[in-house]
């Protein structure tokens, strides 16, 4: 069993409009845009990152906004709901705020004793705010959401699967422990991790397979301290029979990828070097930053990419 994985690093999804996506995460949810760059494989498409002040692993939501992309169809073989941690006594204020700002899909429920506010992003993305006690991560409050209600980072990610068996065994191999069951949901937590340390598996044996599109999660990334720990994880996964990519330099972290038995794409990302490698922390997310292989495209990209506030 692995002990290098410390919880979530980031979650990456697809969108249909860069400007609507940017406005939702900064103006509505109050997160900080910490990086404005482009897709390594499609440089005419933004890669936008949102999180806390520094983009701490476990707080970072990222998006590939493909202009006019069709909506995905929810189903199995994907991450369903991405959940953020907020102070327990702020859920009422969040419900009012989201309603006033016209956010769709507002609902509420309780899972494993934790109250949640459910809502949708601009492309029907499934999100939840989970009321928690004792999450002492320092939130970003520079976008008008007060510190006493601001998002602390991720709480969990929810995988929808037809059969939980093989994916549950994978999570256990990755160091997660099963801690509870409720109806068709199994909760796993990695001990000694960051606060973004929960994965839920929701079993839906009769549901159709998801079709990916705008509003869908592309992949979830798990955090390891550094490249040495990442290589240990890669070797262990390959020894177990998983097909794992070589290490890929993503400028702000190094990444490896593999497909889970349930169809979800997993990434293992390093906490190093972080998002302040090419711009000062005080100005994260302001300028367009390009991977070196796309630097020659700057003039064309600055002319054609949608302007963002």
Secondary structure as UniProt FT lines:
FT   STRAND          8..15
FT   HELIX           18..23
FT   HELIX           24..28
FT   STRAND          32..38
FT   TURN            43..44
FT   STRAND          46..51
FT   TURN            57..58
FT   STRAND          60..65
FT   TURN            67..68
FT   STRAND          78..87
FT   HELIX           88..90
FT   HELIX           91..100
FT   TURN            101..102
FT   STRAND          107..111
FT   TURN            112..113
FT   STRAND          114..120
FT   TURN            122..123
FT   STRAND          126..132
FT   TURN            142..143
FT   TURN            147..149
FT   STRAND          153..161
FT   HELIX           165..173
FT   TURN            174..175
FT   STRAND          176..182
FT   TURN            183..184
FT   STRAND          185..190
FT   TURN            191..192
FT   STRAND          198..203
FT   TURN            205..206
FT   STRAND          217..224
FT   HELIX           227..239
FT   TURN            240..241
FT   STRAND          248..249
FT   STRAND          253..259
FT   TURN            261..262
FT   STRAND          265..273
FT   TURN            275..276
FT   HELIX           281..283
FT   TURN            284..285
FT   HELIX           292..297
FT   HELIX           298..304
//
